[in-house]
Amino acid sequence: MKSIKIAVIATVTIQVAFANLAHAYSVNSAFTSKAVVKAVNTNGNSNANGNNGTNGNTGSNGNTGANGNSGTNGNTGSNGNSGSNGNTGSTVDTGSTGNTGSNGNSGSTGSTGSNGNSGSNGASGSTGTTGQTNNNGNGQQDQTANHNDNNQNNPTGNGNNTGNQGNGLGNNCSGNQGNSASVGCAAGGGSNGSNGSNGTNGNNGNNGNNGNNGNNGNNGNNGNNGNNGVNGNNGNNGNNGNNGNNGHNGDNGNNGHNGDNGNNGHNGDNGNNGHNGDNGNNGDNGNNGHNGDNGNNGDNGNNGHNGDNGNNGDNGSNGDNGSNGDNGSNGDNGSNGENGTNGDNGGDTPKPEKPSTQLEYKVKPLGLFYYDSITRIFNLTPDVDAKAVNTLEVDKFEKGFKVQKFWTILGGLGAQMQFYFTNASGLQNLLGFSIGLAPEKNKTALFTYFAKDTKELNLIKRHIPWKAEDLYEWSVGDSVFYESAGGVVFVAGAGIPFLKASTTVATQGSWRFYVQKIDDERVYVNATRAETKSAAAFAGTVALSVGQGALKDVGQGFSYEIDLSDFEAARAYEDMLKGNVVPLQKMAADSLNPFVQTVEANKNLLSGKTKAFVFGIPFMNVSTSKSNFYSVSNVKNLKEGLTVDNEYGIYSREVIGRLINRHKNRIKSFYGGVTKVTDKTNKLVSVDNKVQFSWFFEKDHGDSKSLNNAVEDAIQDTGLDYLAVKAPASQDLGYINVNLKVEADTNFTRALAGANKAAIFARMQKSLVNSIESYFKNGDKHNLCVTTDVDCKAQYSAESLKALGKIKDLSETLAANYGKDSKAFAQTYAKIGEQAWTNQFVFKAVLDQMRFCGSNVCTKYRVKKSRTISYKT
């Protein structure tokens, strides 16, 4: 019986813990980890500026190398790929063809951005040094000094990317390009982008006479050197911006429309190249091969009309090279790439992309904390004639007090990941998920002791008796139950603000100790090692939730009697409380050692499910729950050689209320099953099918009104008018407790499971109907009817007959398992108990049947308070 009571207490404790755990707060100090990194180099394709590369013919404009500064558009890092301008290295062949005019084929030169096309101005051979304009990505212009005549062959396709590479594919030797022989050096120049500084080779302008070399246009085939595109990395050559002196090309200011790319506005200096706009006519310059006569290139200054070369914008397709290079990180500048459109080419600028929805997470601490305590003080002074008492008396303490102090504390700290969406809208913006894991530690203690008077009541303090000498201060009969548990808790949840669902799974290992002083020297102790697995799922808002939990608890232990007057026995006792039971077991196994004796060996199992409704927040809440449990215990009394096996089904309905340190609990429960006793030879000694109904109420800060209400509730649930007792008017009573127990022996079980069930239930139904008729005939004295909108009598009649019908059906299952399947028998009995607690009419019908069948019915009724005398029947 003791194990059953402990199981019920443990069940209540676990349920309260789970209800509060479902609302546990977590500390919000955390760091945020981004699950997704978004790329921003969308503007990198602003290589479109390269499209103007056809202007490379404006060799004289080569000085527009300053446009190279527009390489900032190079943030379209893709321009780095313009290394293809390196192909102009092919102009190496122009070595002998001083008429490097054919170098115009260094089409890569065309890449000289929009200005590059002015290469046709090769007459301005002196500007050949404009290779520096490579910053415009069209850097190949550096050799346009002599390319003037051959610009017709320049493949401007790569103009975009020549961003920084222009340095110099040809600049290396462009100084002598007039004799294009030296131009031959340009072969490897592509990688020599840094040679952009060779812009000083502009002095080679005299080589302009080499226009005759235009025949060398065939050298354009050297474009194959485009492999030098690797020089795209020479984007760093942007330093060639020193070519900014070419700013005179500012006439290109017409490109100012790209002003939105304000940052690139600096390229405005190149605006002078606008004069070249007229060069649009030069679009026909494809035939410029004939320009070999341009030896008189000086006149080419008129090429300012080349502005029409804007048509070369088709080269913008080279913009794809923007993907090149990490320079894309400069992507913000990439938006400046629009300047690359130098006019109509602007159409190639990509539109900004809308940020995509991303799933991200935060890693946060997961903190678990729960604490509770309650003190119960019972006045042991009884009434002289309980049945004659109508109003309880207060402040009589002749018999002293019984005190129970309970406390429990749980703590844990782990981590959890909280997932959420960014750049989301609607419900997705509110939705979140979380998972977490935390180790936890839990300790619980229940002290029971006695005090002679109010003075001693205030003086006595109890703590865990870690040392044997601590027990010397205890009185005989004082006891403590102590549990130390540790384990892991897993939590997961999902939801939106104010509406969430969560799951909690916990695994614990624990030591449970019970210590009771049985005389001045000896103590009785029980040490049980237990494993507990539990799970709970809740759904609701911050302050309101519903849920379901499951529990399985398995334990195994031994009980001992220890004589603490022996030093070794006292030390073994202390080791036991620390979880080391080996010394105690060794001493108990020694038959010659009289100081430690093994009394009992026990095994137990408790499993079941709970449904709960919780309103409130941690430490301030009200929960209602309904539970069904199955309990098994095996206790071997080693002194008497008897073994007791218990299998019981337990049903309970609870209302648990808490406001910080104030508690109010009400529990209706039932347990029924089978108890078997066997001897050493496993011979059956006895079998009993005991059942018990229990109605329990407590409040630790009670008054007269609370006590009167509790008594009325007990009568309302049972219909037993003789439970009526009144508290003294307007009194603060401290702790109050109302406890009713109704027990019946095996005769009631035999009646339910026997062959005469039909007659039994016919009688129970008649009793129930008569009870309802009698009650409502005399009004509603127990205030059962909460509204007049419905026929209260009819409602209770239907409800009661339905419950009695279920009991009848369950009795068939009970009979089928009687003496065969103890587990199914016990679980079925718990369901019968649940139906019996439907209302007072069903309860009384069951109680009447208990008495009628000859069962020994025992009714125990206790009303206990801190200040009033105890009332019991």
Phi, psi and omega in degrees: 000324180300319182295325180294317181296318178297321180297319180295315178299316180298321180299313180299315181299315182296320182294318178298317180299317180294320180300317180284326179298327180297337180254010186304136178274147175248145180292139188263004174290126187199168170243153185252130176250131179275125180279337183223134175254127185264137178278143180240004185280043182288336182274356184306338183279012180294013176304349181311336180301332182298342186301332181287003183310335184299340179291358183312339184295341182283057182320321182295330180285358182317331180297346179295008176316334179303330178300340177307332180298333178296359174306340177305330173298344179305343176308341167290050186338336181304335181301338180305332184293346183300005175313340181304338177300339178305339182303339181299349177306336182302340180297356177308320184298339182292002181312308184276337184270067180323341180282051187307006178313326180296342179300348176306335180293346176297054182323328179305334179298326180307336184295356186296048174058197183293330184283336186308324186297339179295005177308333181300343178283019182322336180304328179282044184319327182300333181284001181312334182289354183299006177315336181300335183298000179308339179300336177281004181083345179261021189318345184294352180299344186308334182256010182292356179308317182254354183284354189310321186280339187253010183304339179303334183264355186295121174277100185284002187312328187263006186315322182308305197278350187297003185344287184250355187279342183314341188303049151121034184303319180253351186297335186311312186240011185300344180303326182255016185301334179310321178266024189014349179303313180292335179303333180310333181297342185295350184308309182268358184304333185311314182285343182275029184319326182298343181293359180313333181297347180293002179314335181298343179297356179310334180301342179290003180312331179303337181291353179311330179299344181290006179315329179302337181292357180313334180299340181288006181311334180300336182296348180305338181300341181295359179305343181302341179293004180307342179304342178294003179309335179308337181296355178310328180297343179292008178313333178300343180295359178311338179301343179293004178309345177305341178292004181310340178305339179289003181309342180301343179285011183308345180303344178290007181313341178305338179288358182306339179302338178282014183310335179304333178276041188329319183300327179281358181311334179302336179290352180306330181303329179288354182307334181304338179293355180306327180302332179291351181307325180296343180297358178310325179299334181291356178309331178282358185299354176311333180272006186299355178311330180288351184291005179312333179292355183292011176312334177270039189308343182309326182289345185295353178309334180294352183297357177310336179291355183298359181311329181297348181299356177309337180300340180294001181309340180306335180296352180304337181304339179293352181305335181305339180296351180303333180296344182288141165082138177296349181304348179305335180300338175284011188317327182304321176288340182307330179301336178293346181307340180301334179297336180300340183289346176026056177115228185296339183293351182304339182300346183274358184287124180290150178278146178300140180273146177286132181305136181273155178289132183234145174264120181235173180212158174240142173257122186229156175294147174245108182255134177240131178207135176208136178215142176203153177204153178207142178243126179248125180238121181250126174280119185272000180284118184270165171283146179295316180229089187300321185291338181271352184282133174248317179240128182288147177265160182239162171060040169243117189232031186301326184265004178080200187225151167250133185237136171235125176241125183238138171213152176213144179219137179226137178213150178194152179217123179216213182222152176219151177252127179249120183260144179204169181253139172251157182057028181259167179221165177065214183297327181297329180291337182264340188286140178213160180224157177207148172220147182204162181215134181212134169287147181219159180227137184224135177227139182221142178217143175227112180261139175230124181208175185236146177232139184285325183207181183295327179296311180293329179301322181276341184270326186291129174234140181236142175217169181300125182281074181296327179256143181301323182293341177299331184283346180296333180278348182282157174266157177298130182102342177294146182210166175213138169251126184227134178230134175237119185230152176213150181183203183230140178241130176248132179232146176213144181206164177205154177156190177239167180308134177072003176212108186221159174232141183215156178229137178233129177234129183229142175232126183229148167242141185213158168248131177241130183234138172236126182234128178224133179277123184252343169198189187297332184247336189251152175229151173258129181228148172231131178239120182234130175263126186229153174236131183234130174237132182216156178213145179215143177231130181230151176217140179155201180261185181300320186252359184216124182208157175234151182194178180218141181229159178226146185219140171220122183233125181234131181221157178210133182198188181223153175245142183225155166250126187237131175267106186284356177289343176270131185299312182296321179295320179297319179293322179296323176299315181295321177296324180301315181294342177268000178099003179253100183262000183300312180301322180293319179295321180294318181292323180292329181284344180275108184294342180270355181265112184274357189270342178227124179232134176279127184260311185218155169238133185228147172227146180209153177220133175226124179216152179169188183228153181225138171247134187222153174232125186236131175235125178128192180235169180308135178075355175216093185199167173229131179232142172241141183212158176227130187228147171229122183233155175240126184238133177230134175218147178229117182237122178255116176275105187285340178284315185264350178074026180249149177238131180245121177248125179242134171226116185227147170260136184235130174239138176213146173233124189232148169234113184246122180238142180214136173227093184058262182251018178247138186228148176212114186232139175223129185225129170248128183218166177210139169221143180206149181173217185224140175238125180241137178240127178234158180264192183298330181271009181069020176280134182293123179266315180200157175225134180223140176244081184271142176234154179211131169259140180224133174237122189227137176218141174210152176209128187273352174228067187266163175221184183299319180296317180298319181292316179297319178295322180294318178297318178297322178295320179297318178292321180297323182280334185248338184074012182267096184295336182288358176281351185299128174206144184248145176273158176298148185294136170046059180235142170276113189259358182072224180285132177234149185211132175235125186221119178242131176231131177237119183241148176221150182271194189293343181298324180293319179296318180297326179293317180293324185263359184280180184284342185263033184298323183302314181293322181297315183285334174295320178292318180297322180293319179297318179298318181295313181297317179296322180296317179295316180299314182296318183297306185286342176294327182261020180093203182235070188291340179260007178057049178283330184270116183266350180210154177260004183285343181234162176282099187299317181298313180297323180295314180291326178297313181295317181296318183290316180294326177296316180295318180296324176297321177294322178297321179297315179297319181293330180294333176295316177294323179298316181294322182294332183256358182297120180075006183238295182244097186295324181294309179298323178299313182293317180295324177293321179298322179298322178292325175297318178299321178300316180291326180295332179273013181302310177198177185295332182288320177290319180300314181293324178297320178292316181298318178298322180292324176303314182289321184294324184279005176088009180289144177281096183271126180243120179250121178243124183232123182232133171237111185235144180218170176287320188258324184278163174290160182277142177244128179212151177229000000 
